[in-house]
């Protein structure tokens, strides 16, 4: 491991500092939407078999690799802090490039290639890595000008091109210099008079130094507006959740996540009259900062046959004892109706070491969904399946993850280690795999196919006393609201009481 990584990881404010380090060290990053699709591990025709008698050069052998895998992020206005668009850009960072590519720290692709087949694989072939190392060892020769391919051209700061609609808070938010992380929910009316579907959502953090993650929710209940009433920025503080029951997840962003259009005739619903609620998690940097994050929406251009929903499998009641080097957490999600999984998005915090998600079909066959053998908090990626994964009714999804809460873990933010529970702070932990999917059965709570709308109506019809009692019993992470599986478990408990009472 790069000694700089060890040095930074062992100090406080790990998440913010290592995110900055990752940006500085990120010298080989695959583009979100390459101009020409390529087979994972393949090299271009111009560089696959250079003549043995011709010495290696940047223009013929290295530029195609850099332009295809680096320049979309290493350009002005993007996440990377420097450009990789010219020979000189690459030459002066050649030693670092060879190191991080050889160690497979870059490109930031964490999924095991033996489990799952995904779009846009961010993984250089062994041959490409060998070429980079050979070129550096040869003294970084530039080569003939005639061999240099045209540098990529970018027409928009947005990875998928200019969005159909850009939404943002009404004003920049001030993040104070010191203290605990801040969770702020910004309420933005859509003004839509009719239902709309989006095929993609992209995020542009206004200040990457402080933005840990962003989640875009949809609220058709009006509760977010009430919570934000009186705020100049039309926002309110949250404990990490959304602050009320009934909001639906639209899309999320975390470091390393890249946008992608849904398949044709697929879309995520934005109901008429709904409000966007942008939950932004902010770090503190030691000085006052301002942020005004933007969200780009790309509307579906075709009629929608498949509405895309989001569910998750996670480990409930997560508690990681101090000193544990290999704490195992598990989660299970039933599949009550036929489901088609389009994408999987693993999520843990700083103590996470590995995660494996497997589907067991009704006939007992197991299908690997994703395996992350070396979790990196700074590169949280969504993995879109080349062929959507078909899960028949009666299937089951299992998650197994490992955590290292020992003093030997350089990423551990606590010195000495202490008991770590589920929570929203960076120094807390999570263990989730989010799933984007479609289903041929109506959404219900309690499995893949879960939707929030029906459950929200049930919740709103409960008496205040009953809601308070369910909150007391099932708010396991102590954030003052019921989130995700807490809500599902509370409603299942209430429904079981009704059955037992014969009502």
C-alpha positions as CSV (number, residue, x, y, z in Angstrom):
1,X,0.0,0.0,0.0
2,X,1.1,3.5,-0.7
3,X,2.6,4.9,2.5
4,X,0.7,8.1,2.1
5,X,-2.5,6.0,2.3
6,X,-1.4,4.5,5.6
7,X,-0.4,7.9,6.9
8,X,-3.7,9.5,6.1
9,X,-5.8,6.6,7.1
10,X,-4.4,6.5,10.6
11,X,-5.4,10.0,11.4
12,X,-8.7,11.7,12.4
13,X,-11.2,12.9,9.8
14,X,-10.2,9.8,7.8
15,X,-13.2,9.9,5.4
16,X,-12.5,13.5,4.2
17,X,-8.8,13.3,4.0
18,X,-8.7,9.9,2.3
19,X,-11.3,11.1,-0.2
20,X,-8.9,14.0,-1.1
21,X,-6.0,11.6,-1.3
22,X,-8.0,9.3,-3.6
23,X,-8.7,12.3,-5.9
24,X,-5.0,13.2,-5.9
25,X,-3.8,9.7,-6.5
26,X,-6.5,8.8,-9.0
27,X,-4.6,8.7,-12.2
28,X,-6.4,6.1,-14.1
29,X,-10.2,6.3,-14.1
30,X,-12.5,4.8,-16.7
31,X,-15.0,7.2,-18.4
32,X,-18.7,6.9,-17.6
33,X,-19.7,6.6,-21.2
34,X,-16.8,5.8,-23.5
35,X,-17.2,6.9,-27.1
36,X,-16.8,3.3,-28.3
37,X,-17.7,0.3,-26.1
38,X,-15.0,-2.1,-25.4
39,X,-14.8,-5.7,-24.2
40,X,-13.4,-5.8,-20.6
41,X,-9.7,-6.3,-20.6
42,X,-9.4,-5.6,-24.4
43,X,-6.9,-3.3,-25.9
44,X,-7.4,-1.1,-28.9
45,X,-6.4,-2.4,-32.4
46,X,-3.6,0.2,-32.6
47,X,-1.9,-1.0,-29.4
48,X,-2.8,-4.7,-29.1
49,X,0.1,-6.0,-31.2
50,X,2.7,-3.3,-31.8
51,X,5.5,-4.5,-34.1
52,X,8.2,-6.1,-32.1
53,X,10.9,-4.0,-33.8
54,X,9.2,-0.7,-32.9
55,X,10.0,0.7,-29.5
56,X,7.1,1.4,-27.2
57,X,5.9,5.0,-27.3
58,X,3.3,7.3,-25.7
59,X,1.7,8.3,-28.9
60,X,1.1,4.8,-30.2
61,X,0.8,2.6,-27.1
62,X,-0.1,4.6,-24.0
63,X,-2.3,7.5,-25.3
64,X,-5.1,5.1,-26.3
65,X,-5.1,3.7,-22.8
66,X,-5.1,7.1,-21.2
67,X,-7.7,8.7,-23.4
68,X,-10.1,5.7,-23.1
69,X,-9.6,5.2,-19.3
70,X,-8.5,8.5,-17.7
71,X,-9.4,11.6,-19.6
72,X,-13.1,11.8,-18.9
73,X,-12.3,12.5,-15.2
74,X,-8.9,14.0,-15.6
75,X,-9.9,17.1,-17.4
76,X,-10.9,20.7,-16.4
77,X,-13.9,20.9,-14.1
78,X,-14.1,17.2,-13.2
79,X,-13.4,15.3,-10.0
80,X,-9.7,14.7,-10.7
81,X,-7.3,17.6,-9.6
82,X,-5.3,17.6,-12.8
83,X,-5.7,16.8,-16.5
84,X,-4.4,13.8,-18.4
85,X,-5.0,15.1,-22.0
86,X,-1.4,15.5,-23.3
87,X,1.9,13.7,-23.3
88,X,3.4,16.2,-20.9
89,X,0.4,15.7,-18.5
90,X,1.1,12.0,-18.3
91,X,4.9,12.1,-18.5
92,X,5.3,14.1,-15.3
93,X,3.2,11.7,-13.4
94,X,4.4,8.5,-15.0
95,X,6.0,6.9,-11.9
96,X,2.8,7.3,-9.9
97,X,0.7,6.0,-12.8
98,X,2.8,2.9,-13.1
99,X,2.6,2.3,-9.3
100,X,-1.2,2.7,-8.9
101,X,-2.0,0.8,-12.1
102,X,0.4,-2.0,-11.1
103,X,-1.2,-2.3,-7.7
104,X,-4.6,-2.1,-9.2
105,X,-5.5,0.8,-7.0
106,X,-6.6,2.4,-10.2
107,X,-8.9,2.2,-12.1
108,X,-11.3,2.2,-9.2
109,X,-13.1,-1.1,-10.0
110,X,-13.6,-3.1,-6.8
111,X,-15.9,-6.0,-8.1
112,X,-14.4,-9.5,-8.4
113,X,-14.3,-10.2,-12.2
114,X,-15.3,-13.8,-11.5
115,X,-18.7,-12.8,-10.0
116,X,-21.3,-11.0,-12.2
117,X,-21.0,-9.5,-15.7
118,X,-21.3,-5.7,-15.7
119,X,-21.3,-2.8,-18.0
120,X,-18.4,-0.3,-18.2
121,X,-15.9,-2.5,-16.4
122,X,-13.2,-0.4,-14.9
123,X,-10.4,-2.9,-15.0
124,X,-7.3,-2.7,-17.2
125,X,-6.0,-5.9,-18.7
126,X,-2.7,-7.4,-17.6
127,X,-1.3,-6.5,-21.0
128,X,-2.4,-2.8,-20.6
129,X,-0.7,-2.7,-17.2
130,X,2.5,-4.3,-18.7
131,X,2.5,-1.6,-21.4
132,X,2.3,1.2,-18.9
133,X,5.2,-0.2,-16.8
134,X,7.3,-0.9,-19.9
135,X,6.8,2.6,-21.2
136,X,7.8,4.1,-17.8
137,X,10.9,1.8,-17.6
138,X,11.9,2.9,-21.1
139,X,12.1,6.5,-20.1
140,X,8.6,7.6,-21.2
141,X,9.4,8.1,-24.9
142,X,6.9,10.3,-26.8
143,X,7.1,8.7,-30.2
144,X,6.0,9.9,-33.7
145,X,3.5,12.7,-33.9
146,X,1.6,10.8,-36.6
147,X,0.9,7.9,-34.2
148,X,-1.0,10.1,-31.7
149,X,-4.8,9.6,-31.7
150,X,-7.0,12.6,-31.3
151,X,-7.6,13.6,-27.7
152,X,-11.2,13.1,-26.6
153,X,-13.5,16.1,-26.8
154,X,-16.1,16.8,-24.1
155,X,-19.1,19.1,-24.8
156,X,-20.6,19.2,-21.3
157,X,-19.6,19.2,-17.7
158,X,-22.2,16.5,-17.2
159,X,-21.1,12.9,-17.9
160,X,-24.2,12.1,-19.9
161,X,-24.5,15.4,-21.7
162,X,-26.6,18.4,-20.7
163,X,-29.6,17.3,-18.5
164,X,-33.2,18.0,-19.5
165,X,-33.7,19.6,-16.1
166,X,-31.3,20.8,-13.4
167,X,-32.5,21.2,-9.8
168,X,-30.7,22.7,-6.9
169,X,-31.4,24.3,-3.5
170,X,-32.5,27.9,-3.6
171,X,-29.2,29.1,-2.1
172,X,-25.8,27.9,-1.0
173,X,-25.7,26.2,2.4
174,X,-23.0,27.2,4.9
175,X,-21.2,24.2,6.5
176,X,-19.6,25.3,9.8
177,X,-15.9,24.7,10.4
178,X,-16.0,22.3,13.4
179,X,-18.3,19.7,15.0
180,X,-20.1,16.6,14.0
181,X,-21.2,15.7,10.4
182,X,-24.3,17.6,9.2
183,X,-27.3,16.0,7.4
184,X,-29.4,18.6,5.6
185,X,-32.6,18.0,3.6
186,X,-33.3,20.5,0.9
187,X,-36.9,20.7,-0.4
188,X,-37.4,21.6,-4.1
189,X,-40.9,21.5,-5.6
190,X,-41.1,19.8,-9.0
191,X,-44.0,21.8,-10.3
192,X,-44.9,18.8,-12.5
193,X,-48.5,18.8,-13.6
194,X,-48.3,15.2,-14.7
195,X,-46.3,12.1,-13.9
196,X,-42.8,12.0,-15.5
197,X,-40.3,9.2,-15.8
198,X,-36.5,9.7,-15.8
199,X,-34.0,7.4,-17.5
200,X,-31.0,8.7,-15.6
201,X,-30.0,11.0,-12.7
202,X,-26.7,12.7,-12.2
203,X,-25.2,14.7,-9.4
204,X,-22.7,17.6,-9.3
205,X,-21.6,18.3,-5.7
206,X,-21.0,22.0,-5.4
207,X,-18.1,21.5,-3.0
208,X,-16.5,18.1,-3.1
209,X,-14.4,18.8,0.0
210,X,-17.5,18.6,2.2
211,X,-20.1,16.5,0.4
212,X,-20.0,12.9,1.6
213,X,-23.1,11.7,-0.2
214,X,-26.3,12.9,-1.7
215,X,-29.7,11.1,-1.9
216,X,-32.6,12.3,-3.9
217,X,-36.0,11.4,-2.5
218,X,-39.5,12.1,-3.8
219,X,-42.2,13.3,-1.3
220,X,-45.8,13.2,-2.3
221,X,-47.1,13.6,1.2
222,X,-46.2,17.3,1.8
223,X,-44.4,16.5,5.0
224,X,-41.0,17.7,3.8
225,X,-42.4,21.1,3.1
226,X,-43.8,21.3,6.6
227,X,-40.4,20.4,8.1
228,X,-38.7,23.1,6.0
229,X,-41.2,25.8,6.7
230,X,-39.6,29.0,7.8
231,X,-36.1,28.1,6.6
232,X,-34.6,30.6,4.2
233,X,-33.0,27.8,2.2
234,X,-36.2,25.7,2.3
235,X,-34.3,22.9,4.2
236,X,-34.2,21.2,7.6
237,X,-31.7,19.2,9.7
238,X,-32.1,15.4,9.8
239,X,-30.5,12.7,11.9
240,X,-29.4,10.8,8.8
241,X,-32.7,9.6,7.5
242,X,-35.3,11.7,5.7
243,X,-37.2,12.6,8.9
244,X,-40.6,11.2,8.0
245,X,-42.3,8.1,6.6
246,X,-43.5,7.9,3.0
247,X,-40.7,9.4,0.9
248,X,-39.4,7.3,-2.0
249,X,-35.8,6.9,-3.0
250,X,-35.0,8.2,-6.5
251,X,-31.2,8.0,-6.8
252,X,-28.0,8.5,-4.8
253,X,-24.5,9.6,-5.2
254,X,-21.3,8.8,-3.3
255,X,-17.6,9.0,-4.2
256,X,-16.9,6.9,-7.2
257,X,-20.5,6.4,-8.4
258,X,-21.1,7.2,-12.0
259,X,-24.4,7.7,-13.9
260,X,-25.9,5.5,-16.5
261,X,-29.1,5.5,-18.6
262,X,-31.6,2.8,-17.8
263,X,-32.4,0.3,-20.6
264,X,-34.9,1.4,-23.2
265,X,-38.5,1.7,-22.1
266,X,-37.5,1.6,-18.4
267,X,-37.9,4.6,-16.1
268,X,-38.2,5.8,-12.5
269,X,-41.4,7.6,-11.7
270,X,-41.6,11.2,-10.5
271,X,-45.3,11.7,-9.5
272,X,-47.1,14.8,-10.5
273,X,-46.9,17.4,-7.7
274,X,-44.1,15.6,-5.8
275,X,-41.3,17.5,-4.1
276,X,-37.6,16.6,-4.5
277,X,-35.9,16.2,-1.2
278,X,-32.1,16.2,-1.4
279,X,-30.5,14.8,1.6
280,X,-26.9,15.9,1.7
281,X,-24.3,14.5,4.2
282,X,-21.6,17.1,4.9
283,X,-18.2,16.6,6.5
284,X,-16.4,19.4,8.4
285,X,-13.0,20.6,7.1
286,X,-11.8,22.9,9.8
287,X,-13.0,26.0,8.0
288,X,-16.4,27.4,6.9
289,X,-17.5,26.0,3.5
290,X,-20.4,26.6,1.2
291,X,-22.2,24.1,-1.0
292,X,-25.0,24.2,-3.6
293,X,-25.2,20.7,-5.1
294,X,-27.0,20.3,-8.4
295,X,-29.0,17.3,-9.7
296,X,-29.5,16.6,-13.4
297,X,-32.5,14.8,-14.6
298,X,-32.8,13.0,-18.0
299,X,-36.3,12.3,-19.0
300,X,-37.3,9.0,-20.7
301,X,-37.8,9.6,-24.4
302,X,-40.0,6.5,-25.0
303,X,-43.2,5.2,-23.4
304,X,-42.4,3.3,-20.2
305,X,-43.1,-0.4,-20.0
306,X,-41.1,-1.1,-16.9
307,X,-41.1,1.1,-13.8
308,X,-37.7,0.8,-11.9
309,X,-37.9,0.5,-8.1
310,X,-35.2,0.4,-5.4
311,X,-35.0,-2.0,-2.5
312,X,-32.1,-3.1,-0.3
313,X,-30.7,-6.1,1.6
314,X,-28.9,-5.2,4.8
315,X,-27.7,-6.5,8.1
316,X,-30.1,-5.6,10.9
317,X,-28.9,-4.6,14.3
318,X,-25.3,-4.3,13.2
319,X,-22.8,-4.1,16.1
320,X,-19.0,-4.6,15.6
321,X,-17.1,-5.3,18.8
322,X,-13.9,-3.4,19.5
323,X,-10.8,-5.5,18.5
324,X,-12.6,-7.8,16.1
325,X,-10.5,-8.4,12.9
326,X,-13.1,-10.3,11.0
327,X,-16.6,-9.6,12.2
328,X,-19.2,-11.2,10.0
329,X,-22.6,-9.5,9.2
330,X,-25.4,-11.1,7.3
331,X,-28.7,-10.0,5.7
332,X,-31.5,-11.7,3.7
333,X,-34.2,-10.4,1.4
334,X,-37.0,-12.6,0.1
335,X,-38.3,-12.2,-3.5
336,X,-42.1,-12.6,-3.2
337,X,-42.7,-11.9,-6.9
338,X,-40.8,-12.3,-10.2
339,X,-38.1,-9.6,-10.2
340,X,-35.5,-8.4,-12.7
341,X,-32.4,-6.8,-11.1
342,X,-30.7,-4.1,-13.2
343,X,-28.0,-2.8,-10.8
344,X,-26.5,-3.4,-7.4
345,X,-24.8,-0.8,-5.2
346,X,-22.9,-2.0,-2.2
347,X,-22.4,0.4,0.7
348,X,-20.3,0.2,3.9
349,X,-18.2,2.7,5.9
350,X,-14.6,2.7,7.1
351,X,-14.4,-0.7,8.8
352,X,-15.8,-2.7,5.8
353,X,-13.4,-5.2,4.3
354,X,-15.5,-7.4,2.0
355,X,-19.0,-8.0,0.8
356,X,-20.6,-10.9,-1.2
357,X,-24.2,-10.9,-2.4
358,X,-25.7,-14.1,-3.7
359,X,-29.2,-15.1,-5.0
360,X,-30.6,-18.5,-4.3
361,X,-33.2,-19.5,-6.9
362,X,-36.3,-21.6,-6.0
363,X,-34.6,-24.8,-7.4
364,X,-31.6,-24.3,-5.0
365,X,-29.1,-22.9,-7.6
366,X,-27.0,-20.1,-6.4
367,X,-26.2,-17.0,-8.6
368,X,-23.4,-14.7,-7.6
369,X,-24.6,-11.1,-7.8
370,X,-21.5,-9.2,-6.7
371,X,-18.4,-9.7,-4.7
372,X,-16.2,-6.9,-3.3
373,X,-13.1,-8.6,-1.9
374,X,-11.3,-5.4,-0.9
375,X,-13.8,-2.7,0.1
376,X,-12.7,0.9,-0.4
377,X,-15.0,3.5,1.2
378,X,-13.7,6.1,-1.3
379,X,-14.9,4.2,-4.4
380,X,-18.5,3.2,-3.9
381,X,-19.7,2.1,-7.3
382,X,-22.9,0.9,-8.8
383,X,-22.6,-2.2,-10.9
384,X,-25.1,-2.4,-13.8
385,X,-25.6,-5.9,-15.2
386,X,-24.8,-6.5,-18.8
387,X,-27.8,-8.8,-18.8
388,X,-30.4,-8.0,-16.2
389,X,-30.6,-10.7,-13.5
390,X,-33.9,-12.6,-13.5
391,X,-35.0,-13.8,-10.1
392,X,-38.2,-16.0,-10.0
393,X,-40.7,-15.7,-7.3
394,X,-39.5,-17.6,-4.2
395,X,-35.9,-16.7,-4.7
396,X,-33.8,-15.3,-1.8
397,X,-31.0,-12.7,-1.7
398,X,-28.2,-13.2,0.9
399,X,-25.6,-10.7,1.9
400,X,-22.4,-11.6,3.8
401,X,-19.9,-8.9,4.8
402,X,-16.8,-8.7,6.9
403,X,-15.5,-5.8,9.1
404,X,-12.2,-5.1,10.7
405,X,-12.5,-3.1,14.0
406,X,-9.0,-3.7,15.2
407,X,-6.2,-1.3,15.9
408,X,-4.3,-2.9,13.0
409,X,-6.8,-1.6,10.5
410,X,-5.3,1.7,9.2
411,X,-8.8,2.9,8.1
412,X,-10.2,2.6,11.7
413,X,-11.2,6.1,12.8
414,X,-11.2,5.2,16.5
415,X,-8.0,4.9,18.5
416,X,-8.3,2.8,20.5
417,X,-11.1,0.8,18.8
418,X,-14.5,0.9,20.3
419,X,-17.9,-0.8,19.8
420,X,-19.3,0.5,16.5
421,X,-23.1,0.3,15.7
422,X,-25.2,1.0,12.7
423,X,-25.5,4.7,12.2
424,X,-25.4,7.6,9.7
425,X,-22.1,9.2,10.8
426,X,-18.9,8.3,8.9
427,X,-17.5,6.8,12.1
428,X,-20.6,4.6,12.5
429,X,-21.1,1.6,10.2
430,X,-23.6,0.4,7.5
431,X,-24.0,-2.8,5.6
432,X,-26.3,-2.5,2.6
433,X,-26.7,-3.6,-1.0
434,X,-29.1,-1.4,-2.8
435,X,-31.0,-3.0,-5.7
436,X,-32.5,-1.3,-8.7
437,X,-35.1,-3.7,-10.2
438,X,-38.4,-4.2,-11.9
439,X,-41.2,-6.6,-11.0
440,X,-44.3,-8.0,-12.6
441,X,-46.2,-8.0,-9.3
442,X,-47.6,-5.0,-7.4
443,X,-45.1,-3.5,-5.0
444,X,-45.5,-4.8,-1.4
445,X,-43.5,-4.5,1.8
446,X,-41.3,-7.3,3.1
447,X,-39.2,-8.2,0.1
448,X,-37.9,-7.3,-3.3
449,X,-40.8,-5.5,-4.8
450,X,-41.2,-3.2,-1.8
451,X,-42.6,0.2,-2.5
452,X,-43.3,3.0,0.0
453,X,-46.6,4.4,-1.2
454,X,-49.0,1.7,0.1
455,X,-47.1,1.4,3.4
456,X,-47.1,5.2,3.8
457,X,-50.9,5.3,3.6
458,X,-51.1,2.5,6.3
459,X,-48.7,4.4,8.5
460,X,-50.6,7.7,8.2
461,X,-53.8,6.0,9.3
462,X,-52.3,4.7,12.5
463,X,-53.1,6.6,15.7
464,X,-50.3,9.0,17.0
465,X,-50.0,6.8,20.1
466,X,-49.5,3.6,18.1
467,X,-46.9,5.4,15.8
468,X,-45.0,6.6,18.9
469,X,-45.0,3.0,20.3
470,X,-43.7,1.5,17.1
471,X,-41.1,4.2,16.9
472,X,-40.0,3.3,20.5
473,X,-39.7,-0.4,19.7
474,X,-38.2,-0.3,16.2
475,X,-36.0,2.8,16.0
476,X,-32.9,0.6,16.3
477,X,-30.3,3.2,15.1
478,X,-31.8,5.9,17.4
479,X,-32.2,8.6,14.8
480,X,-35.7,9.5,15.8
481,X,-37.5,8.0,12.8
482,X,-38.1,4.6,11.2
483,X,-36.0,4.0,8.1
484,X,-36.0,1.2,5.6
485,X,-36.2,-2.2,7.3
486,X,-37.2,-0.6,10.6
487,X,-40.4,0.6,9.0
488,X,-41.1,-2.7,7.3
489,X,-40.5,-4.6,10.5
490,X,-42.7,-2.2,12.5
491,X,-45.6,-2.6,10.1
492,X,-45.2,-6.4,10.0
493,X,-45.3,-6.4,13.8
494,X,-48.5,-4.3,13.7
495,X,-50.1,-6.6,11.1
496,X,-49.2,-9.7,13.1
497,X,-51.0,-8.1,16.2
498,X,-54.1,-7.5,14.1
499,X,-54.1,-11.1,12.9
500,X,-53.6,-12.4,16.4
501,X,-56.5,-10.3,17.6
502,X,-58.7,-11.7,14.8
503,X,-59.3,-8.2,13.3
